[in-house]
Amino acid sequence: AIVHPLLRGLAKALDPQLDHEAAHQLCIAQLRSLTGCARGLTIVSDPLEEKFVPDHTAISQARLDPKMSKVRDDIVLAIRTVTERWWSNAEITGALSELIKAITATAAEESILSLPPQPLLGIIAEANTRQISSTWLTLATILAGQLHPPKTLDTLNPVPTVESINFIQELTPRILGPSFDVIRDAAYMEANPDIVQEFFRFSETIAHHFLVTIYRLPQNVLSSLLQRATIALGLQERYSLVGSCKFLVTLLRETFANGDLTREADALMDIHGKQMISAVIYAVASSAPRSATVNIGEVLYYLASKRAMQSRAYLTEILFSADFTTKHPLATQKSKEQFISLILAARSGNKTRAAISQFQSVARGLEGTSYGYVSI
């Protein structure tokens, strides 16, 4: 009774005969009203209030009612239609974003209106091909995360369903591919930190919840992803740099901890290890803001602590190369040797960060200055 009039209002807003401004305002009003309905029906536990335990059996039975299934299908269709017409309108995409966040939920918070993530992710992937935006990438991250079951007291290591894994496998290139087309170089990353940060958040979510998907990507797609991540390590814009570091740390940590991915871990180091270490070293020596040292240090820590022999070879080759020596003449042979020894001996992220901070001061000519002693 409440939702149907709102859906009819949305249909009216999409009538090409309606004045553009009137259609715009009507569409926003109906989307916001739908969002209010969705939020009102969603049960969110609040630790400050008396705990209310919903009757999940009753909710599940109500969701099976053909009339409610039709209502949910109509809402998905309305979201798709609005997105196809107004995908470039910031105000309407903002209202769509709020609706999608409100009308999707975990199993514990599911209501009779809650929509499954899959059809909405399909809509978002289509919109993302028309125009890359932080809004679409944020929604893709949230909804992809919902396809991984949460931890419970009964299930400490939940596993996504085969259907969810297959869906994410198909979805991920559809999100990454169009993003690669615009996120090409450091200049774009510096100018669009909101998009780049959400791009890496999506990548981090896939690496964390659906790690195997990363290694099932076509080699050129995986290479493009890691190339963007290493480019971002050289930025002075902090948010994109930190987003890249978080993605790489998650990828490395999850990969090295998974005994079933030994071959993939070896290939990652063989093909991309030098590229990652080189990006870290040049960032430390020159480009990266000192406030990001802790994040960069985590990347190097996971590389060096899990693959020490390869890391030693890569560090030596990079630090003593003609290119690095020419660009950073203040870094002496002794400081380089000491840096390599400290990195490989580090047994914690803090030790790695301290070694990086010390070498950074030398390479940047800050050794002995008050600025060089500032704790990062």
C-alpha positions in Angstrom: 0.0 0.0 0.0 2.9 2.4 0.7 5.4 1.2 -1.9 3.1 0.9 -4.9 2.2 4.6 -5.1 5.9 5.5 -4.8 6.7 3.1 -7.7 3.9 4.7 -9.7 5.4 8.1 -8.9 8.8 6.9 -10.2 7.1 5.7 -13.4 5.6 9.1 -13.9 8.9 10.8 -13.3 10.4 8.6 -16.1 7.6 9.7 -18.6 9.5 11.5 -21.4 6.4 13.8 -21.8 7.0 15.3 -18.3 8.9 18.5 -17.9 12.6 17.8 -17.2 12.8 19.8 -14.0 9.5 18.4 -12.7 10.6 14.8 -13.5 13.9 15.5 -11.7 12.3 16.7 -8.5 9.6 14.0 -8.6 12.2 11.2 -9.1 14.3 12.5 -6.1 11.2 12.7 -3.9 10.1 9.2 -4.7 13.5 7.7 -4.2 13.9 9.4 -0.8 10.4 8.1 0.2 11.4 4.6 -0.8 14.6 5.0 1.2 12.5 6.0 4.3 10.3 2.9 3.9 13.4 0.6 3.6 15.0 2.1 6.6 11.8 1.9 8.6 11.5 -1.8 8.0 15.2 -2.7 8.6 15.9 -3.8 12.1 19.3 -2.6 13.3 20.4 -3.6 16.7 21.5 -0.8 19.0 23.6 -1.7 22.0 22.3 1.4 23.8 18.7 0.3 23.5 16.8 -2.7 24.7 17.6 -5.5 22.3 14.8 -6.4 20.0 14.9 -9.9 18.5 13.1 -10.0 15.2 11.0 -13.1 14.2 13.2 -14.2 11.2 10.8 -17.1 10.5 7.9 -14.7 10.1 10.0 -12.4 7.9 11.2 -15.3 5.7 7.6 -16.5 5.3 6.4 -13.0 4.4 9.2 -12.6 1.8 7.9 -15.8 0.1 4.5 -14.2 -0.5 4.2 -13.8 -4.3 3.0 -10.2 -3.9 6.1 -9.2 -1.9 8.3 -10.9 -4.5 6.6 -8.9 -7.2 7.1 -5.7 -5.1 10.9 -6.4 -4.8 11.1 -7.2 -8.5 9.4 -3.9 -9.3 11.8 -2.0 -7.1 14.8 -3.5 -8.9 13.3 -2.6 -12.2 12.6 0.9 -11.0 16.2 1.3 -9.8 17.5 -0.1 -13.2 15.3 2.3 -15.2 16.2 5.4 -13.1 19.9 4.5 -13.4 19.7 4.1 -17.1 18.1 7.5 -17.5 19.8 9.6 -14.8 23.2 7.9 -14.5 25.0 11.2 -15.0 22.9 13.3 -12.6 24.8 13.7 -9.3 21.7 14.5 -7.2 19.7 11.5 -8.4 22.7 9.1 -8.2 23.2 10.3 -4.7 19.5 9.5 -3.9 19.9 6.1 -5.6 22.9 5.4 -3.5 21.1 6.0 -0.3 18.2 3.8 -1.4 20.5 0.9 -2.4 22.3 1.2 1.0 19.0 1.2 2.9 17.3 -1.6 0.9 20.1 -4.1 1.1 21.1 -5.8 4.4 22.8 -8.7 6.0 20.8 -11.8 6.7 20.4 -10.8 10.4 18.9 -7.4 9.4 16.8 -8.6 6.4 13.3 -7.1 6.0 10.4 -8.0 3.6 11.7 -5.3 1.2 15.4 -6.2 1.4 16.9 -6.8 -2.1 19.6 -9.3 -3.0 23.0 -7.7 -4.0 23.4 -9.5 -7.3 20.8 -7.7 -9.5 21.9 -4.4 -8.0 25.6 -5.1 -8.6 24.7 -5.8 -12.2 23.0 -2.4 -12.5 26.0 -0.8 -10.9 28.4 -2.5 -13.3 26.4 -1.2 -16.2 26.4 2.3 -14.8 30.1 2.1 -14.2 30.7 1.5 -17.9 29.0 4.7 -18.7 30.7 6.9 -16.2 33.2 6.0 -13.5 32.3 7.5 -10.2 33.1 7.1 -6.5 29.4 6.5 -5.9 29.2 3.4 -8.1 32.5 2.0 -6.8 31.4 2.6 -3.2 28.2 0.7 -3.8 30.0 -2.1 -5.6 32.3 -2.5 -2.5 29.4 -2.6 -0.1 27.3 -5.0 -2.1 30.2 -7.3 -2.9 31.0 -7.5 0.8 27.4 -8.6 1.5 27.9 -11.7 -0.6 30.4 -13.0 1.9 28.6 -14.3 5.0 29.5 -12.6 8.3 31.3 -14.2 11.2 29.1 -15.6 13.9 29.7 -17.5 17.2 28.8 -20.7 15.3 30.8 -20.0 12.2 34.1 -18.2 12.8 35.4 -18.9 9.3 32.4 -18.4 7.0 32.7 -19.4 3.3 30.7 -17.8 0.5 28.5 -19.9 -1.6 29.7 -21.3 -5.0 27.0 -19.1 -6.6 28.4 -16.0 -4.9 32.0 -16.8 -5.9 31.0 -17.4 -9.5 29.0 -14.2 -9.6 31.9 -12.2 -8.2 34.2 -13.9 -10.7 32.0 -12.6 -13.5 31.5 -9.1 -11.9 35.0 -8.1 -11.0 36.4 -7.6 -14.5 33.2 -5.6 -15.3 34.1 -3.2 -12.5 37.9 -3.1 -13.0 37.9 -2.9 -16.8 36.2 0.4 -17.3 38.1 1.8 -14.3 41.4 0.9 -16.0 40.3 3.0 -19.0 40.3 6.2 -16.9 42.7 5.4 -14.1 45.7 5.4 -16.3 48.5 7.4 -14.7 49.6 9.4 -11.7 48.1 12.6 -13.0 44.6 11.2 -13.0 45.1 9.7 -9.6 46.3 13.0 -8.1 43.3 14.8 -9.6 40.6 12.2 -8.6 41.5 10.8 -5.2 37.8 10.0 -4.4 37.5 7.7 -7.4 40.9 6.1 -6.9 40.4 5.5 -3.2 37.1 3.7 -3.8 38.6 1.7 -6.7 41.3 0.3 -4.3 38.6 -0.2 -1.6 36.7 -2.4 -4.1 39.9 -4.3 -5.0 40.7 -4.7 -1.3 37.3 -6.2 -0.6 37.6 -8.7 -3.4 41.1 -9.7 -2.2 39.8 -10.1 1.4 36.6 -11.9 0.8 37.1 -13.6 -2.6 40.8 -14.0 -2.9 40.7 -16.8 -5.5 38.8 -14.4 -7.8 41.9 -12.2 -8.0 44.0 -15.1 -9.3 41.3 -16.2 -11.7 41.4 -12.8 -13.5 43.0 -12.8 -16.9 46.8 -12.1 -16.5 46.5 -8.8 -18.3 43.7 -7.7 -15.9 45.7 -8.7 -12.8 48.8 -7.0 -14.2 46.8 -3.8 -14.9 45.5 -3.9 -11.3 48.9 -4.3 -9.8 50.3 -1.7 -12.1 47.8 0.9 -10.9 48.6 -0.1 -7.3 52.3 0.4 -7.8 51.8 3.8 -9.6 49.7 4.9 -6.6 52.6 4.2 -4.3 54.5 7.0 -5.9 51.8 9.6 -5.4 52.1 12.6 -3.1 48.3 12.5 -2.7 47.9 10.6 0.5 44.4 9.0 0.2 45.1 7.2 -3.1 48.5 6.1 -1.8 47.0 4.7 1.4 44.2 3.0 -0.5 46.8 1.3 -2.7 48.8 0.2 0.3 45.8 -1.3 2.0 44.9 -3.3 -1.1 48.4 -4.6 -1.5 48.8 -5.5 2.2 45.4 -7.4 2.1 46.4 -9.2 -1.1 49.9 -10.2 0.2 48.7 -11.1 3.7 45.8 -13.3 2.4 47.9 -14.9 -0.3 50.8 -15.8 1.8 48.6 -17.2 4.6 46.6 -19.4 2.2 48.4 -22.8 1.9 46.3 -23.6 -1.2 47.7 -20.7 -3.1 51.5 -21.5 -2.9 51.8 -21.5 -6.6 49.9 -18.2 -7.0 52.1 -16.7 -4.3 55.3 -17.8 -6.1 54.0 -16.4 -9.4 53.0 -13.1 -7.7 56.6 -12.7 -6.5 58.2 -13.9 -9.7 56.1 -11.6 -12.0 55.3 -8.6 -9.8 57.6 -8.8 -6.8 60.3 -6.5 -8.2 57.8 -4.1 -9.5 56.2 -3.7 -6.0 59.5 -3.5 -4.1 60.8 -0.9 -6.6 57.7 1.2 -6.2 58.1 1.1 -2.4 61.8 2.0 -2.5 61.4 5.0 -4.8 58.4 6.2 -2.8 60.4 6.0 0.4 63.4 7.8 -1.1 61.6 10.6 -2.7 57.9 10.9 -3.5 55.7 9.6 -0.8 54.6 11.8 2.1 56.3 10.8 5.4 52.9 10.4 7.0 52.3 7.4 4.8 55.5 5.6 6.0 53.5 3.2 8.2 51.3 2.1 5.2 54.3 1.7 2.8 56.2 -0.1 5.5 53.4 -2.8 5.8 53.7 -3.6 2.1 57.5 -4.0 2.4 57.1 -6.0 5.6 54.9 -8.6 4.0 57.1 -8.9 1.0 60.4 -9.2 2.9 59.2 -11.4 5.8 57.4 -13.9 3.6 59.8 -14.0 0.6 63.2 -13.0 2.1 65.6 -14.4 -0.5 63.7 -12.9 -3.5 63.3 -9.6 -1.6 67.0 -9.5 -0.8 67.8 -9.9 -4.5 65.2 -7.3 -5.6 66.3 -4.8 -3.0 70.0 -5.2 -3.9 69.3 -4.8 -7.6 67.1 -1.7 -7.2 69.1 0.1 -4.6 72.4 -0.4 -6.3 71.1 0.3 -9.8 72.5 3.2 -11.8 69.1 4.8 -12.0 68.5 4.8 -8.2 72.1 5.9 -7.5 71.8 8.8 -9.9 68.5 10.0 -8.5 69.4 9.6 -4.9 73.2 10.2 -4.5 72.8 10.9 -0.8 72.0 7.2 -0.1 75.5 5.8 0.4 76.5 2.2 -0.1 76.7 1.7 3.7 73.2 3.1 4.2 71.8 0.8 1.5 73.5 -2.2 3.0 72.3 -1.4 6.4 68.7 -0.8 5.1 68.6 -4.2 3.5 69.9 -5.9 6.6 67.4 -4.2 8.8 64.4 -4.9 6.5 65.3 -8.6 6.2 65.9 -8.9 10.0 62.6 -7.1 10.9 60.1 -9.4 12.7 57.4 -6.8 13.0 55.9 -3.9 11.1 57.3 -1.4 13.6 60.8 -2.6 12.9 60.3 -2.3 9.2 58.8 1.2 9.6 61.8 2.3 11.8 64.2 1.0 9.1 62.3 2.8 6.4 62.2 6.1 8.4 66.0 5.9 9.0 66.8 5.3 5.3 64.3 7.9 4.2 66.1 10.5 6.2 69.4 9.7 4.6 68.0 9.5 1.0 66.2 12.8 1.4 69.1 14.6 3.1 67.3 15.0 6.4 69.7 13.0 8.5 70.9 15.1 11.4 68.1 17.7 11.0 65.3 18.2 13.5 62.8 17.3 10.8 64.6 14.0 10.2 64.1 13.0 13.8 60.3 13.6 13.8 58.5 10.4 14.7 56.4 9.1 11.9 
